[in-house]
Amino acid sequence: MSSVIVITSGKGGTGKSSLTAGLGTALALQGHQVLCIDGDVGLRNLDITLGMTDAALMDFSDVISGRCPLDRAVAPHPSVSGVYLLTAPITLPDDFPGETGFRDLLEQARQVYDYILIDSPAGLGVGFRLAVCGADRAIVVAMNEPSSLRDAQRVVIQLADLATVHLVVNRVRPRLLRRQKATIDDAMDAAGLPLLGLVPEDAKVVLAAANGQPLAKFANRGAVKAYENIARRLTGEQVPLMRIH
């Protein structure tokens, strides 16, 4: 049975696209068929994070409008079997059918892919509502700092219709946590969500994107290990939290 997961946050800069790409790659390396959908109309960059710059020629509005079937619109990853990208349009066409059309697209994708990961735009506008409209569950990405966690709280309120919503604390810097005398438990309490995983601050995330490579081909520890652990939890495994030093 397929699962549609929206990856969202209250504001930009939390690392949603990096998590979407890393999680999609980790799930594929575990043998699953994964479709990553960039939901950020006008500001798409998931292709860069996946190492698939300009690989997708068609976008999700082409599929919804009937100009192109789903199997032709998606772009397979050049080096990671099982990862596919469906990008966002630069602008939505005037005849775009909104949430109804996006739900229909997701129903098509469910017939083919085990996991559909939607990289939601930041904020709570039209793009956010489109990204979450057909999701089964959500991952809220936040950093362990007050403004990010407050924004995460606001997002949680908008996800009340989803049965499963988890928190991923991204770009964790242990030294800063110690100086703030803060813990991950504090972050969970502030966001009001159960924790799905921790991702350490890792310069290789940026370096991999700059080199046009998926992180899993660039490193085997740090953030890539965190993505692997989160993917395993999504599939039902009991995996201890990373110890981030």
Phi, psi and omega in degrees: 000130184281161180226131176257120184238122176265134180249116192220173176198170182281337180208170180285166174088005180271346179099030179300313183295321178297319179293318178301312180295314182294320180290319178299316178296317181297318178296320179294320179293342175270004173102008182263155173267123189232128173253121176260121180251124174277115181263007187266084182299127178087339182228035184293139174208010179297330178299322179294314183295327179280350186077035182230042184306122177061021179286329183268122180267333179250163181230178186293335177290331177294322179289313184296325181281349181088008179285340184205135176290157184303317185293338176269336183279329181285149178248124176286146178293138183289340183227352179242105180296133178101353178256131179228148181240134168237114189271172179266154175285162174293319173218157176277136179292158182300330183265016181298128186279007175071217187297326179300314179294322181291322176298319178298320177300315181295324177296322175298315183295327180299334181286345189242322191249149177284320180228135173242114181256124181251118176276100185283146170293155178290158178089186188236031183272203184300318181298320177297313182296325177294316184295326185267351193297329182244016185281150173271326183207167182225148169243120177263124182259129179216160170257157185277067174215150194305316184292322179294319180289325175295317177298323178298320177302318181296323178294319182304320180300324181281353182253021186299335182282348181269136183287331185232117177226126181237162177253136165243124176268117188254158176054046181288129177241103186303321182297320179292322177301317181294320180294325180279351187055040181250155178233168177293329175301322178298319180296318179297318179295319182294320181277339181072035184223150170287151186270129175263331180178164175243140177236120181286154170302129186211113181297338182292339176299314179290318182296321180296315179297319180296331179267004179067033181236146171294146184302325182296338177271355189247338184205163178229017179212180180070230184299322183296324176292323177297317178298319179299316180295319179295319178299319180294322177294322179298329181271005173103000179284151173267108185236126179298152176294146176297144170267111183259116185261000000 
